[in-house]
Amino acid sequence: MQKNEAKPEANGPQPDRQPHHVRLPGFLIEEEIGLGDLIKKTTYSIGIKPCRGCEKRAAALNRWLTFTR
């Protein structure tokens, strides 16, 4: 990388990036679910209520990875 080239932000949002898709045929009922939503549903089912930080984490993980049929 040359000095005058812009480096991508490591922690900032990257709206032009598409999430990774992992196929799990026969495992999912819904058409598509994000990793954050999966974790949120799992923790809620064992009695952990989501907070604002959980919502931000879920949104970030959904942008990073989704599961499809």
PyMOL CGO cylinders between C-alpha atoms (Angstrom):
from pymol import cmd
from pymol.cgo import CYLINDER

trace = [
    CYLINDER, 0.00, 0.00, 0.00, 1.40, 3.37, -0.97, 0.3, 1, 1, 1, 1, 1, 1,
    CYLINDER, 1.40, 3.37, -0.97, 1.41, 6.39, 1.34, 0.3, 1, 1, 1, 1, 1, 1,
    CYLINDER, 1.41, 6.39, 1.34, -1.28, 8.32, -0.53, 0.3, 1, 1, 1, 1, 1, 1,
    CYLINDER, -1.28, 8.32, -0.53, -3.76, 5.42, -0.66, 0.3, 1, 1, 1, 1, 1, 1,
    CYLINDER, -3.76, 5.42, -0.66, -6.62, 5.58, 1.82, 0.3, 1, 1, 1, 1, 1, 1,
    CYLINDER, -6.62, 5.58, 1.82, -6.82, 2.76, 4.33, 0.3, 1, 1, 1, 1, 1, 1,
    CYLINDER, -6.82, 2.76, 4.33, -10.22, 1.21, 5.01, 0.3, 1, 1, 1, 1, 1, 1,
    CYLINDER, -10.22, 1.21, 5.01, -11.69, 1.95, 8.44, 0.3, 1, 1, 1, 1, 1, 1,
    CYLINDER, -11.69, 1.95, 8.44, -11.35, -1.04, 10.75, 0.3, 1, 1, 1, 1, 1, 1,
    CYLINDER, -11.35, -1.04, 10.75, -14.14, -0.14, 13.18, 0.3, 1, 1, 1, 1, 1, 1,
    CYLINDER, -14.14, -0.14, 13.18, -16.37, 2.12, 11.11, 0.3, 1, 1, 1, 1, 1, 1,
    CYLINDER, -16.37, 2.12, 11.11, -19.41, 1.05, 9.13, 0.3, 1, 1, 1, 1, 1, 1,
    CYLINDER, -19.41, 1.05, 9.13, -18.80, -0.24, 5.64, 0.3, 1, 1, 1, 1, 1, 1,
    CYLINDER, -18.80, -0.24, 5.64, -22.13, -0.02, 3.80, 0.3, 1, 1, 1, 1, 1, 1,
    CYLINDER, -22.13, -0.02, 3.80, -20.74, -1.25, 0.48, 0.3, 1, 1, 1, 1, 1, 1,
    CYLINDER, -20.74, -1.25, 0.48, -19.67, -4.66, 1.89, 0.3, 1, 1, 1, 1, 1, 1,
    CYLINDER, -19.67, -4.66, 1.89, -22.10, -7.55, 1.57, 0.3, 1, 1, 1, 1, 1, 1,
    CYLINDER, -22.10, -7.55, 1.57, -22.44, -10.01, 4.47, 0.3, 1, 1, 1, 1, 1, 1,
    CYLINDER, -22.44, -10.01, 4.47, -20.98, -13.50, 4.20, 0.3, 1, 1, 1, 1, 1, 1,
    CYLINDER, -20.98, -13.50, 4.20, -23.64, -16.10, 3.45, 0.3, 1, 1, 1, 1, 1, 1,
    CYLINDER, -23.64, -16.10, 3.45, -23.53, -19.60, 4.93, 0.3, 1, 1, 1, 1, 1, 1,
    CYLINDER, -23.53, -19.60, 4.93, -25.94, -22.22, 3.55, 0.3, 1, 1, 1, 1, 1, 1,
    CYLINDER, -25.94, -22.22, 3.55, -27.57, -24.52, 6.11, 0.3, 1, 1, 1, 1, 1, 1,
    CYLINDER, -27.57, -24.52, 6.11, -30.19, -26.50, 4.18, 0.3, 1, 1, 1, 1, 1, 1,
    CYLINDER, -30.19, -26.50, 4.18, -32.65, -28.40, 6.33, 0.3, 1, 1, 1, 1, 1, 1,
    CYLINDER, -32.65, -28.40, 6.33, -31.65, -26.48, 9.45, 0.3, 1, 1, 1, 1, 1, 1,
    CYLINDER, -31.65, -26.48, 9.45, -33.45, -23.16, 9.02, 0.3, 1, 1, 1, 1, 1, 1,
    CYLINDER, -33.45, -23.16, 9.02, -37.19, -22.59, 8.96, 0.3, 1, 1, 1, 1, 1, 1,
    CYLINDER, -37.19, -22.59, 8.96, -36.91, -18.96, 7.87, 0.3, 1, 1, 1, 1, 1, 1,
    CYLINDER, -36.91, -18.96, 7.87, -35.48, -17.99, 4.51, 0.3, 1, 1, 1, 1, 1, 1,
    CYLINDER, -35.48, -17.99, 4.51, -32.56, -16.00, 5.98, 0.3, 1, 1, 1, 1, 1, 1,
    CYLINDER, -32.56, -16.00, 5.98, -31.36, -15.09, 9.48, 0.3, 1, 1, 1, 1, 1, 1,
    CYLINDER, -31.36, -15.09, 9.48, -28.41, -13.03, 10.62, 0.3, 1, 1, 1, 1, 1, 1,
    CYLINDER, -28.41, -13.03, 10.62, -25.87, -14.18, 13.20, 0.3, 1, 1, 1, 1, 1, 1,
    CYLINDER, -25.87, -14.18, 13.20, -26.93, -11.39, 15.57, 0.3, 1, 1, 1, 1, 1, 1,
    CYLINDER, -26.93, -11.39, 15.57, -30.59, -12.38, 15.35, 0.3, 1, 1, 1, 1, 1, 1,
    CYLINDER, -30.59, -12.38, 15.35, -29.67, -16.01, 16.00, 0.3, 1, 1, 1, 1, 1, 1,
    CYLINDER, -29.67, -16.01, 16.00, -27.70, -15.09, 19.12, 0.3, 1, 1, 1, 1, 1, 1,
    CYLINDER, -27.70, -15.09, 19.12, -30.48, -12.74, 20.27, 0.3, 1, 1, 1, 1, 1, 1,
    CYLINDER, -30.48, -12.74, 20.27, -33.15, -15.46, 19.91, 0.3, 1, 1, 1, 1, 1, 1,
    CYLINDER, -33.15, -15.46, 19.91, -30.96, -18.01, 21.69, 0.3, 1, 1, 1, 1, 1, 1,
    CYLINDER, -30.96, -18.01, 21.69, -30.12, -15.78, 24.65, 0.3, 1, 1, 1, 1, 1, 1,
    CYLINDER, -30.12, -15.78, 24.65, -33.75, -14.62, 24.95, 0.3, 1, 1, 1, 1, 1, 1,
    CYLINDER, -33.75, -14.62, 24.95, -34.95, -18.23, 25.02, 0.3, 1, 1, 1, 1, 1, 1,
    CYLINDER, -34.95, -18.23, 25.02, -32.74, -18.97, 28.05, 0.3, 1, 1, 1, 1, 1, 1,
    CYLINDER, -32.74, -18.97, 28.05, -33.96, -15.86, 29.88, 0.3, 1, 1, 1, 1, 1, 1,
    CYLINDER, -33.96, -15.86, 29.88, -31.48, -13.11, 29.00, 0.3, 1, 1, 1, 1, 1, 1,
    CYLINDER, -31.48, -13.11, 29.00, -33.29, -9.92, 28.00, 0.3, 1, 1, 1, 1, 1, 1,
    CYLINDER, -33.29, -9.92, 28.00, -31.61, -7.85, 25.25, 0.3, 1, 1, 1, 1, 1, 1,
    CYLINDER, -31.61, -7.85, 25.25, -30.29, -4.36, 26.06, 0.3, 1, 1, 1, 1, 1, 1,
    CYLINDER, -30.29, -4.36, 26.06, -29.21, -1.48, 23.82, 0.3, 1, 1, 1, 1, 1, 1,
    CYLINDER, -29.21, -1.48, 23.82, -25.70, -2.92, 23.53, 0.3, 1, 1, 1, 1, 1, 1,
    CYLINDER, -25.70, -2.92, 23.53, -27.17, -6.25, 22.50, 0.3, 1, 1, 1, 1, 1, 1,
    CYLINDER, -27.17, -6.25, 22.50, -29.17, -4.56, 19.75, 0.3, 1, 1, 1, 1, 1, 1,
    CYLINDER, -29.17, -4.56, 19.75, -26.04, -2.83, 18.40, 0.3, 1, 1, 1, 1, 1, 1,
    CYLINDER, -26.04, -2.83, 18.40, -24.09, -6.09, 18.52, 0.3, 1, 1, 1, 1, 1, 1,
    CYLINDER, -24.09, -6.09, 18.52, -26.89, -7.96, 16.76, 0.3, 1, 1, 1, 1, 1, 1,
    CYLINDER, -26.89, -7.96, 16.76, -27.04, -5.35, 13.99, 0.3, 1, 1, 1, 1, 1, 1,
    CYLINDER, -27.04, -5.35, 13.99, -23.26, -5.49, 13.49, 0.3, 1, 1, 1, 1, 1, 1,
    CYLINDER, -23.26, -5.49, 13.49, -23.22, -9.30, 13.40, 0.3, 1, 1, 1, 1, 1, 1,
    CYLINDER, -23.22, -9.30, 13.40, -26.17, -9.36, 10.97, 0.3, 1, 1, 1, 1, 1, 1,
    CYLINDER, -26.17, -9.36, 10.97, -24.18, -7.15, 8.59, 0.3, 1, 1, 1, 1, 1, 1,
    CYLINDER, -24.18, -7.15, 8.59, -21.22, -9.53, 8.89, 0.3, 1, 1, 1, 1, 1, 1,
    CYLINDER, -21.22, -9.53, 8.89, -22.81, -12.99, 8.52, 0.3, 1, 1, 1, 1, 1, 1,
    CYLINDER, -22.81, -12.99, 8.52, -26.17, -14.40, 7.44, 0.3, 1, 1, 1, 1, 1, 1,
    CYLINDER, -26.17, -14.40, 7.44, -27.42, -17.97, 7.27, 0.3, 1, 1, 1, 1, 1, 1,
    CYLINDER, -27.42, -17.97, 7.27, -29.61, -19.06, 4.34, 0.3, 1, 1, 1, 1, 1, 1,
    CYLINDER, -29.61, -19.06, 4.34, -31.39, -22.23, 3.29, 0.3, 1, 1, 1, 1, 1, 1,
]
cmd.load_cgo(trace, "trace")
